[in-house]
Amino acid sequence: MIAAIILAAGKSSRMGTPKALLKIGEKTFLEHIINVLQASEVGEIVVVLGADANTISNTLHWFSGRIVINNDWEQGQLSSVIVGLNALDEKIFDGAMIFPVDHPSVSVDIVKNLIQEFYRSEKRIIVPVYNGKRGHPTIFAKSLWGEIKNAPVEIGVRYILHKHNADVDEIHIIERSVIDNITSPADYEEKIVNV
């Protein structure tokens, strides 16, 4: 079984509002991603909050999954990944899908495809690729969780991807949503509002 960790702890200083609360259609990014993961039948969904934890958690009264707080969110994305992994029971899950909240356009089909490939592949890391560029979400086998937790903070999860490059299975995806991260108001206008 695969667990999903949604990373929504960072401060969205350029956006002016938490990315998790930006709208894609009628839903927030976070609500949309949760719905995609629920439809993909992941075993558990963990939402990692930090900078705007109270504001965001107040919008999640309907969510029955786990919400965990990263008090060290300023240390970067790896700190949120570690908080998410620490919330999971290694006895239950085979792997964890790491899903940044700024990739809201990823579809149910992509998530299901990545999970299927995880179980088909002999590799321990599943990475979606669009047009030669690696994207998100990424699945890491539980045998790598310990190494992730001990990765250099300044490099983050990329350290594991480089160290275990031979253990990465790149899954070619025909939708650019896996590389479309929303990091600025211009990105939001171009990739979400005007689509």
C-alpha positions as CSV (number, residue, x, y, z in Angstrom):
1,M,0.0,0.0,0.0
2,I,1.2,3.5,-0.8
3,A,0.8,6.6,1.5
4,A,0.7,10.1,0.2
5,I,2.4,13.1,1.8
6,I,1.2,16.5,0.6
7,L,3.8,19.2,1.3
8,A,2.0,22.4,2.2
9,A,4.2,23.9,4.9
10,G,6.2,26.6,3.0
11,K,5.6,30.3,3.2
12,S,4.2,31.6,-0.1
13,S,5.8,35.0,0.0
14,R,5.7,35.7,-3.7
15,M,2.0,34.6,-4.0
16,G,0.7,36.8,-1.2
17,T,-1.6,33.9,-0.1
18,P,-0.8,30.3,0.9
19,K,-0.4,28.2,-2.3
20,A,-2.6,25.5,-0.6
21,L,-5.5,28.0,-0.7
22,L,-5.2,29.2,-4.3
23,K,-8.1,28.1,-6.4
24,I,-8.2,25.6,-9.3
25,G,-11.7,25.7,-10.5
26,E,-14.0,25.8,-7.5
27,K,-11.6,24.1,-5.1
28,T,-8.3,25.0,-3.4
29,F,-5.1,23.4,-4.6
30,L,-5.0,21.4,-1.4
31,E,-8.6,20.2,-1.6
32,H,-8.1,19.3,-5.3
33,I,-5.0,17.3,-4.6
34,I,-6.7,15.5,-1.7
35,N,-9.6,14.6,-3.9
36,V,-7.2,13.3,-6.6
37,L,-5.4,11.1,-4.0
38,Q,-8.7,9.8,-2.5
39,A,-9.9,8.8,-6.0
40,S,-6.5,7.1,-6.6
41,E,-7.1,4.9,-3.5
42,V,-3.8,5.6,-1.7
43,G,-3.7,4.0,1.7
44,E,-3.4,7.2,3.8
45,I,-3.0,10.9,3.1
46,V,-0.9,13.0,5.4
47,V,-1.0,16.8,4.9
48,V,2.1,18.6,6.2
49,L,1.4,22.2,7.3
50,G,3.8,24.9,8.6
51,A,3.9,28.6,7.9
52,D,0.1,29.1,7.6
53,A,-1.0,26.0,9.5
54,N,-4.0,27.6,11.3
55,T,-5.4,29.4,8.2
56,I,-5.1,26.2,6.1
57,S,-6.3,23.7,8.7
58,N,-9.4,25.8,9.2
59,T,-10.4,24.9,5.6
60,L,-10.0,21.2,6.2
61,H,-12.8,20.4,8.6
62,W,-14.1,17.9,6.0
63,F,-10.8,16.0,5.6
64,S,-10.6,12.7,7.5
65,G,-6.9,12.1,6.9
66,R,-3.9,13.2,9.0
67,I,-2.7,16.7,9.4
68,V,0.8,17.2,10.9
69,I,2.6,20.4,11.6
70,N,6.2,21.1,10.6
71,N,7.4,23.7,13.1
72,D,10.8,23.8,11.3
73,W,9.3,24.6,7.9
74,E,11.9,27.4,7.4
75,Q,14.5,24.7,7.1
76,G,13.1,23.7,3.7
77,Q,11.1,21.0,2.0
78,L,13.1,18.1,3.3
79,S,12.0,19.0,6.9
80,S,8.4,18.6,5.8
81,V,9.1,15.3,4.0
82,I,10.6,14.0,7.3
83,V,7.6,15.1,9.4
84,G,5.4,13.4,6.9
85,L,7.4,10.1,6.9
86,N,7.5,10.2,10.7
87,A,3.7,10.2,10.7
88,L,3.6,6.9,8.7
89,D,3.7,3.3,10.0
90,E,6.4,1.5,8.1
91,K,4.8,-1.8,8.8
92,I,1.7,-0.8,6.8
93,F,3.1,1.0,3.8
94,D,5.4,-0.1,0.9
95,G,6.2,3.4,-0.2
96,A,5.4,7.1,0.1
97,M,4.3,9.4,-2.6
98,I,5.7,12.9,-2.0
99,F,3.3,15.5,-3.5
100,P,4.1,19.2,-3.4
101,V,1.0,21.4,-3.1
102,D,2.2,23.6,-6.0
103,H,1.5,20.8,-8.5
104,P,-2.3,20.9,-8.4
105,S,-3.0,19.8,-12.0
106,V,-1.8,16.2,-11.7
107,S,-4.6,13.9,-12.6
108,V,-6.0,10.7,-10.9
109,D,-4.8,8.7,-14.0
110,I,-1.2,9.9,-13.4
111,V,-1.3,9.1,-9.7
112,K,-2.7,5.6,-10.4
113,N,-0.2,5.0,-13.2
114,L,2.7,5.9,-10.9
115,I,1.4,3.6,-8.2
116,Q,1.0,0.7,-10.7
117,E,4.5,1.3,-11.9
118,F,5.9,1.2,-8.4
119,Y,4.5,-2.3,-8.0
120,R,5.6,-3.4,-11.5
121,S,9.1,-2.0,-11.3
122,E,12.1,-3.4,-9.6
123,K,13.3,0.1,-8.8
124,R,12.7,1.8,-5.5
125,I,12.0,5.3,-6.8
126,I,9.3,6.3,-9.3
127,V,9.6,9.7,-11.0
128,P,7.2,11.1,-13.6
129,V,9.0,12.7,-16.6
130,Y,7.5,15.0,-19.1
131,N,9.6,15.9,-22.2
132,G,12.8,14.8,-20.6
133,K,12.2,16.8,-17.4
134,R,11.6,15.1,-14.0
135,G,8.6,16.2,-12.1
136,H,6.2,15.4,-9.2
137,P,4.8,13.5,-7.4
138,T,7.6,11.0,-6.7
139,I,7.3,7.6,-4.9
140,F,10.0,6.4,-2.6
141,A,10.1,2.8,-1.3
142,K,10.1,2.5,2.5
143,S,13.6,1.0,2.4
144,L,14.8,4.5,1.5
145,W,12.9,6.4,4.2
146,G,15.8,6.2,6.7
147,E,18.2,7.7,4.2
148,I,15.8,10.5,3.3
149,K,15.5,11.4,7.0
150,N,19.3,11.6,7.1
151,A,19.8,13.5,3.8
152,P,21.7,16.8,3.9
153,V,19.2,19.5,4.6
154,E,20.6,21.9,2.0
155,I,20.3,19.3,-0.8
156,G,17.1,17.6,0.4
157,V,15.4,14.7,-1.4
158,R,17.5,15.4,-4.5
159,Y,20.4,13.8,-2.6
160,I,18.6,10.5,-2.6
161,L,17.7,10.8,-6.3
162,H,21.4,11.4,-7.2
163,K,22.8,8.8,-4.8
164,H,20.3,6.1,-6.0
165,N,20.1,7.2,-9.7
166,A,20.3,3.6,-10.9
167,D,17.3,2.8,-8.7
168,V,15.1,5.5,-10.3
169,D,12.4,4.4,-12.8
170,E,11.4,7.3,-14.9
171,I,7.8,7.1,-16.1
172,H,7.1,9.1,-19.2
173,I,3.9,11.1,-18.9
174,I,2.1,12.9,-21.7
175,E,0.7,15.6,-19.5
176,R,2.9,18.5,-18.5
177,S,1.1,18.9,-15.2
178,V,3.9,16.8,-13.5
179,I,6.4,19.7,-14.2
180,D,4.0,22.6,-13.9
181,N,4.8,23.9,-10.4
182,I,3.1,27.2,-9.4
183,T,5.7,29.5,-7.8
184,S,4.6,33.0,-8.8
185,P,1.4,35.0,-9.7
186,A,2.5,34.8,-13.3
187,D,2.7,31.0,-13.1
188,Y,-0.8,30.9,-11.6
189,E,-2.2,33.1,-14.3
190,E,-0.6,31.2,-17.1
191,K,-1.0,27.6,-15.9
192,I,-4.2,27.6,-13.9
193,V,-6.4,30.7,-14.5
194,N,-6.0,31.0,-18.3
195,V,-6.1,27.3,-19.1
